[in-house]
């Protein structure tokens, strides 16, 4: 079992790992809106971007990624 400090660290690391992808997705939506496309297109691609970002955060936080890479410290 792990203590709360380790959970906080893994949450922070998960957030730091997924932020670039979230920022790229949001930048894509902003770029589409700046090009003058219908705002509906921006809102159509925003939910999948958020969904995948949340899935990535959960994978990093829960250790799924560490368990699949064969990291010996992941025990």
N, C-alpha and C positions, 0 to 999 in steps of 0.2 A: 504494500500500500504506500501511497505517496502523501506527503503533507500538503497543506494549502499553499505554501510558498511555491512548490513545484507547479501546481495548477495555475497559479498566477503567472508564472514565468512562461508556461506553455501557451497560455492565452495570449500573452503579449507577443511571443514569438509567432504565433499563428496570425495575429493581426498584422504584424510587420511583414509576414510572408505574403499575405493576400492583398495588402493595400495597393501595391503597384498594379495588379490586375484590375482591381476595382477602379482605380484612377484612370486606367486606360479605357475601360468601358464607359465611364462617365464622360471622359474627354471625347469619345466617339459620338455619344449622344449630343454633346454640345456642338461638335463639329457638324453633325447633320443638321442641327437647328440653325447654325450660323450660315450654312449653305442655302438656307431658304426652303428646305424641304418641309412638307407638311408636318407639324408637330406630332401628329399621330404616329409617324414612323419612329420618332424618338421614344415615345412612350411604349411602342410595341417591342423595342429591343431592350428597354431598361429592365423589365422583370427577369428575362433570362440572365442578364448580366448580374443582377443582384442574387439570383438563385444560385448560380455557379460560384459566386464569391462566398456565399454562406456555406455551400458544400465544401469548398476548399478550406475555409476557416475551421469547419468541423473536423475535416480530415487531419489538418495540422494539429489542432488542439487535442484531438483524441488519440493521437499517436499512430493513426492508420498509416501515414506516410512513412514514419520511422520503422514500423513493424514490417513493411513490405520491402524496405531497402536492405534489410539484413544487418542493421546497425547492432553491434554487440552490446552497446550500452542501453538498448531499448528494453531491457528485461525488467 
